[in-house]
Structure formats: structure tokens, C-alpha cells
Amino acid sequence: MYKIKGWIADFTGIAVALIALGVVAGVVFGDVPFVGAILGNVTDLAGTLGDSGAVGALVLALLVGLYN
């Protein structure tokens, strides 16, 4: 059971790192075929939530979660 939890934690860490890499690559290089539209999707999500006034708190929580 602990081994499966470890695998899930490792997989989640890799997935978060790849998403962060995609965002950075999108900012630096523009439209990169490998990462697709990750940056555009994050921007659209932030814009949609911004209409509700919750974007600041959500983005801050997201950044703190990725940093930790």
C-alpha cells in the first residue's frame, strides 16, 4: 500500500513539473509544439475566474502550492 502511495506521489510530482515546464516554455519560446497550449489554457482559466473576482486568490494559492 505504501509503495502505491509513493508511486502516485512520484507521478504527481512529475506531472506538476511538466506543467510548470510547459508554462515556462510557452512564455519564453511562444507556441511550442511539445507543450501545446498549456499557457493559453492557464491564461483562459485565470481570465474566466477573473470575471468572478477570485483570480487573485486562486493564482496565489496555485503558485504557493507549486512552490511547496
Chimera marker file (.cmm) of the C-alpha trace (Angstrom):
<marker_set name="trace">
<marker id="1" x="0.000" y="0.000" z="0.000" r="1" g="1" b="0" radius="0.5"/>
<marker id="2" x="2.795" y="2.408" z="0.872" r="1" g="1" b="0" radius="0.5"/>
<marker id="3" x="4.564" y="1.557" z="-2.362" r="1" g="1" b="0" radius="0.5"/>
<marker id="4" x="1.494" y="2.534" z="-4.394" r="1" g="1" b="0" radius="0.5"/>
<marker id="5" x="1.164" y="5.818" z="-2.495" r="1" g="1" b="0" radius="0.5"/>
<marker id="6" x="4.813" y="6.516" z="-3.225" r="1" g="1" b="0" radius="0.5"/>
<marker id="7" x="4.299" y="5.868" z="-6.938" r="1" g="1" b="0" radius="0.5"/>
<marker id="8" x="1.293" y="8.175" z="-7.020" r="1" g="1" b="0" radius="0.5"/>
<marker id="9" x="3.252" y="10.900" z="-5.236" r="1" g="1" b="0" radius="0.5"/>
<marker id="10" x="6.156" y="10.492" z="-7.667" r="1" g="1" b="0" radius="0.5"/>
<marker id="11" x="3.849" y="10.591" z="-10.686" r="1" g="1" b="0" radius="0.5"/>
<marker id="12" x="2.090" y="13.694" z="-9.367" r="1" g="1" b="0" radius="0.5"/>
<marker id="13" x="5.435" y="15.424" z="-8.820" r="1" g="1" b="0" radius="0.5"/>
<marker id="14" x="6.496" y="14.637" z="-12.374" r="1" g="1" b="0" radius="0.5"/>
<marker id="15" x="3.174" y="15.871" z="-13.774" r="1" g="1" b="0" radius="0.5"/>
<marker id="16" x="3.411" y="19.176" z="-11.874" r="1" g="1" b="0" radius="0.5"/>
<marker id="17" x="6.992" y="19.645" z="-13.051" r="1" g="1" b="0" radius="0.5"/>
<marker id="18" x="5.975" y="19.037" z="-16.685" r="1" g="1" b="0" radius="0.5"/>
<marker id="19" x="3.120" y="21.530" z="-16.415" r="1" g="1" b="0" radius="0.5"/>
<marker id="20" x="5.491" y="24.130" z="-14.957" r="1" g="1" b="0" radius="0.5"/>
<marker id="21" x="7.969" y="23.400" z="-17.749" r="1" g="1" b="0" radius="0.5"/>
<marker id="22" x="5.206" y="23.863" z="-20.313" r="1" g="1" b="0" radius="0.5"/>
<marker id="23" x="4.220" y="27.236" z="-18.876" r="1" g="1" b="0" radius="0.5"/>
<marker id="24" x="7.822" y="28.451" z="-18.818" r="1" g="1" b="0" radius="0.5"/>
<marker id="25" x="8.476" y="27.167" z="-22.346" r="1" g="1" b="0" radius="0.5"/>
<marker id="26" x="5.313" y="28.890" z="-23.547" r="1" g="1" b="0" radius="0.5"/>
<marker id="27" x="6.405" y="32.187" z="-22.027" r="1" g="1" b="0" radius="0.5"/>
<marker id="28" x="9.975" y="32.001" z="-23.310" r="1" g="1" b="0" radius="0.5"/>
<marker id="29" x="9.535" y="30.446" z="-26.752" r="1" g="1" b="0" radius="0.5"/>
<marker id="30" x="5.909" y="31.203" z="-27.633" r="1" g="1" b="0" radius="0.5"/>
<marker id="31" x="3.986" y="28.406" z="-29.323" r="1" g="1" b="0" radius="0.5"/>
<marker id="32" x="5.990" y="25.235" z="-28.676" r="1" g="1" b="0" radius="0.5"/>
<marker id="33" x="4.632" y="22.030" z="-30.277" r="1" g="1" b="0" radius="0.5"/>
<marker id="34" x="5.705" y="19.824" z="-27.356" r="1" g="1" b="0" radius="0.5"/>
<marker id="35" x="3.752" y="21.688" z="-24.705" r="1" g="1" b="0" radius="0.5"/>
<marker id="36" x="0.719" y="22.573" z="-26.796" r="1" g="1" b="0" radius="0.5"/>
<marker id="37" x="-1.448" y="25.321" z="-25.417" r="1" g="1" b="0" radius="0.5"/>
<marker id="38" x="-0.713" y="24.966" z="-21.709" r="1" g="1" b="0" radius="0.5"/>
<marker id="39" x="-0.054" y="28.671" z="-21.267" r="1" g="1" b="0" radius="0.5"/>
<marker id="40" x="-3.178" y="29.584" z="-23.220" r="1" g="1" b="0" radius="0.5"/>
<marker id="41" x="-5.291" y="27.235" z="-21.118" r="1" g="1" b="0" radius="0.5"/>
<marker id="42" x="-3.910" y="28.666" z="-17.859" r="1" g="1" b="0" radius="0.5"/>
<marker id="43" x="-4.498" y="32.204" z="-19.124" r="1" g="1" b="0" radius="0.5"/>
<marker id="44" x="-8.056" y="31.362" z="-20.177" r="1" g="1" b="0" radius="0.5"/>
<marker id="45" x="-8.749" y="29.796" z="-16.792" r="1" g="1" b="0" radius="0.5"/>
<marker id="46" x="-7.393" y="32.851" z="-14.995" r="1" g="1" b="0" radius="0.5"/>
<marker id="47" x="-9.497" y="35.134" z="-17.202" r="1" g="1" b="0" radius="0.5"/>
<marker id="48" x="-12.638" y="33.123" z="-16.590" r="1" g="1" b="0" radius="0.5"/>
<marker id="49" x="-12.118" y="33.167" z="-12.845" r="1" g="1" b="0" radius="0.5"/>
<marker id="50" x="-11.150" y="36.826" z="-13.010" r="1" g="1" b="0" radius="0.5"/>
<marker id="51" x="-14.660" y="37.624" z="-14.131" r="1" g="1" b="0" radius="0.5"/>
<marker id="52" x="-15.828" y="36.260" z="-10.788" r="1" g="1" b="0" radius="0.5"/>
<marker id="53" x="-13.225" y="38.235" z="-8.822" r="1" g="1" b="0" radius="0.5"/>
<marker id="54" x="-11.498" y="35.123" z="-7.453" r="1" g="1" b="0" radius="0.5"/>
<marker id="55" x="-8.461" y="35.142" z="-9.724" r="1" g="1" b="0" radius="0.5"/>
<marker id="56" x="-6.030" y="36.747" z="-7.281" r="1" g="1" b="0" radius="0.5"/>
<marker id="57" x="-6.670" y="34.272" z="-4.511" r="1" g="1" b="0" radius="0.5"/>
<marker id="58" x="-6.661" y="31.307" z="-6.876" r="1" g="1" b="0" radius="0.5"/>
<marker id="59" x="-3.428" y="32.255" z="-8.627" r="1" g="1" b="0" radius="0.5"/>
<marker id="60" x="-1.732" y="32.924" z="-5.310" r="1" g="1" b="0" radius="0.5"/>
<marker id="61" x="-2.860" y="29.546" z="-3.949" r="1" g="1" b="0" radius="0.5"/>
<marker id="62" x="-1.715" y="27.838" z="-7.142" r="1" g="1" b="0" radius="0.5"/>
<marker id="63" x="1.719" y="29.438" z="-7.041" r="1" g="1" b="0" radius="0.5"/>
<marker id="64" x="2.174" y="28.663" z="-3.363" r="1" g="1" b="0" radius="0.5"/>
<marker id="65" x="1.095" y="25.076" z="-3.985" r="1" g="1" b="0" radius="0.5"/>
<marker id="66" x="3.537" y="24.662" z="-6.860" r="1" g="1" b="0" radius="0.5"/>
<marker id="67" x="6.346" y="26.273" z="-4.878" r="1" g="1" b="0" radius="0.5"/>
<marker id="68" x="5.866" y="23.992" z="-1.870" r="1" g="1" b="0" radius="0.5"/>
<link id1="1" id2="2" r="1" g="1" b="0" radius="0.2"/>
<link id1="2" id2="3" r="1" g="1" b="0" radius="0.2"/>
<link id1="3" id2="4" r="1" g="1" b="0" radius="0.2"/>
<link id1="4" id2="5" r="1" g="1" b="0" radius="0.2"/>
<link id1="5" id2="6" r="1" g="1" b="0" radius="0.2"/>
<link id1="6" id2="7" r="1" g="1" b="0" radius="0.2"/>
<link id1="7" id2="8" r="1" g="1" b="0" radius="0.2"/>
<link id1="8" id2="9" r="1" g="1" b="0" radius="0.2"/>
<link id1="9" id2="10" r="1" g="1" b="0" radius="0.2"/>
<link id1="10" id2="11" r="1" g="1" b="0" radius="0.2"/>
<link id1="11" id2="12" r="1" g="1" b="0" radius="0.2"/>
<link id1="12" id2="13" r="1" g="1" b="0" radius="0.2"/>
<link id1="13" id2="14" r="1" g="1" b="0" radius="0.2"/>
<link id1="14" id2="15" r="1" g="1" b="0" radius="0.2"/>
<link id1="15" id2="16" r="1" g="1" b="0" radius="0.2"/>
<link id1="16" id2="17" r="1" g="1" b="0" radius="0.2"/>
<link id1="17" id2="18" r="1" g="1" b="0" radius="0.2"/>
<link id1="18" id2="19" r="1" g="1" b="0" radius="0.2"/>
<link id1="19" id2="20" r="1" g="1" b="0" radius="0.2"/>
<link id1="20" id2="21" r="1" g="1" b="0" radius="0.2"/>
<link id1="21" id2="22" r="1" g="1" b="0" radius="0.2"/>
<link id1="22" id2="23" r="1" g="1" b="0" radius="0.2"/>
<link id1="23" id2="24" r="1" g="1" b="0" radius="0.2"/>
<link id1="24" id2="25" r="1" g="1" b="0" radius="0.2"/>
<link id1="25" id2="26" r="1" g="1" b="0" radius="0.2"/>
<link id1="26" id2="27" r="1" g="1" b="0" radius="0.2"/>
<link id1="27" id2="28" r="1" g="1" b="0" radius="0.2"/>
<link id1="28" id2="29" r="1" g="1" b="0" radius="0.2"/>
<link id1="29" id2="30" r="1" g="1" b="0" radius="0.2"/>
<link id1="30" id2="31" r="1" g="1" b="0" radius="0.2"/>
<link id1="31" id2="32" r="1" g="1" b="0" radius="0.2"/>
<link id1="32" id2="33" r="1" g="1" b="0" radius="0.2"/>
<link id1="33" id2="34" r="1" g="1" b="0" radius="0.2"/>
<link id1="34" id2="35" r="1" g="1" b="0" radius="0.2"/>
<link id1="35" id2="36" r="1" g="1" b="0" radius="0.2"/>
<link id1="36" id2="37" r="1" g="1" b="0" radius="0.2"/>
<link id1="37" id2="38" r="1" g="1" b="0" radius="0.2"/>
<link id1="38" id2="39" r="1" g="1" b="0" radius="0.2"/>
<link id1="39" id2="40" r="1" g="1" b="0" radius="0.2"/>
<link id1="40" id2="41" r="1" g="1" b="0" radius="0.2"/>
<link id1="41" id2="42" r="1" g="1" b="0" radius="0.2"/>
<link id1="42" id2="43" r="1" g="1" b="0" radius="0.2"/>
<link id1="43" id2="44" r="1" g="1" b="0" radius="0.2"/>
<link id1="44" id2="45" r="1" g="1" b="0" radius="0.2"/>
<link id1="45" id2="46" r="1" g="1" b="0" radius="0.2"/>
<link id1="46" id2="47" r="1" g="1" b="0" radius="0.2"/>
<link id1="47" id2="48" r="1" g="1" b="0" radius="0.2"/>
<link id1="48" id2="49" r="1" g="1" b="0" radius="0.2"/>
<link id1="49" id2="50" r="1" g="1" b="0" radius="0.2"/>
<link id1="50" id2="51" r="1" g="1" b="0" radius="0.2"/>
<link id1="51" id2="52" r="1" g="1" b="0" radius="0.2"/>
<link id1="52" id2="53" r="1" g="1" b="0" radius="0.2"/>
<link id1="53" id2="54" r="1" g="1" b="0" radius="0.2"/>
<link id1="54" id2="55" r="1" g="1" b="0" radius="0.2"/>
<link id1="55" id2="56" r="1" g="1" b="0" radius="0.2"/>
<link id1="56" id2="57" r="1" g="1" b="0" radius="0.2"/>
<link id1="57" id2="58" r="1" g="1" b="0" radius="0.2"/>
<link id1="58" id2="59" r="1" g="1" b="0" radius="0.2"/>
<link id1="59" id2="60" r="1" g="1" b="0" radius="0.2"/>
<link id1="60" id2="61" r="1" g="1" b="0" radius="0.2"/>
<link id1="61" id2="62" r="1" g="1" b="0" radius="0.2"/>
<link id1="62" id2="63" r="1" g="1" b="0" radius="0.2"/>
<link id1="63" id2="64" r="1" g="1" b="0" radius="0.2"/>
<link id1="64" id2="65" r="1" g="1" b="0" radius="0.2"/>
<link id1="65" id2="66" r="1" g="1" b="0" radius="0.2"/>
<link id1="66" id2="67" r="1" g="1" b="0" radius="0.2"/>
<link id1="67" id2="68" r="1" g="1" b="0" radius="0.2"/>
</marker_set>
